[in-house]
Amino acid sequence: MLSHEDNELLTRTGPGTPMGDLLRRYWMPVVQSGELPAGGRVKRVQLLCERLIAHRAPNGAPGLVGEFCPHRGASLYFGRNEEGGMRCPYHGWKFAMNGQCVEMPSEPAESNFAAKVCHVAYPCAERGGIVFAYMGPGAPPPLPDFEFMHYPDNHVFTSKRVQDCNWFQAMEGGIDSSHISFLHAPIRHDAADITTDMDRVSFGVGAAVATGDRAPRFEVVDTDYGVLIGARRNEPDGRWHWRVTQYCLPFWTMSPAGAGEKVVQSHI
């Protein structure tokens, strides 16, 4: 179990925190590509304790800017999604995709004040049906290069779900193969087995739960991308059942699919 101090260190991700500084050096998933129509409505998002606006310019380029205009704090959620950037609804200040203010309608034509104002904005890129942003210092690293990012759209399924927890708790759940023997095991009720649809679909839990071994033995192997986690259970016939999960720094987990399933799944 983590100490209170270690838990605080790992879960606090705001600007200036140790873990926030670390996570900002990786590409961060923002929204699914289909959530941002070109020139259409924007989306509020919160990443690493920052309130932001995700949008897609009419030319199709995705962008990410701070939600509140640096002028008077008006929310750009109500702004205008225009070619080349977002325009504040209050005084019409327009911010380019890189955050530079390029227009101030209330300033005289000879004013150069716009050139002195730069709003929070982060570079974005798309791959595998996901819009990513880089929120860190310096030049961005290469984009993630997972297998699903090279498949045609009809071979990839992405979905979002709300998990009311911090990022570290979500990641812990993904690599914890011991809890499935309780949380994902069928429940006896009125002489019938009840298993949720999610558990029936996949996550590779069925065969592991069926062993009846509720105390898996873990082996962890360091890799150049994170760790490989093996959970070994005893089969009734004396063989071993291995459930192997990949953890890829800093927040990707790849749980195994069910036996015989030709599926690769990951959780960000």
Buried (B, 14 or more C-beta within 10 A) or exposed (E): EEEEEEBEBBBBBEEEBEBBBBBBBBBBBBBBBEBBEEBEEBBEBEBBEBBBBBBBBEEEBBBBBBBBBBBEEBBBBEBBBBEBBBBBBBBBBBBBBBBBBBBBEEEEEEEEEBEEBBBBBBBBBBBBBBBBBBBBEEEBEEBBEBEBBEEEEEEBEBEEEEEEEBBBEBBBBBBBBBEBBEEBBBEEEEEEEEBEEEBEEBBBBBBBBBBEBEEBEEEEEEEEEBBBBBBBBBEEEEEEBEBBBBBBEBBBBBBBBBEEEEEBBBBB
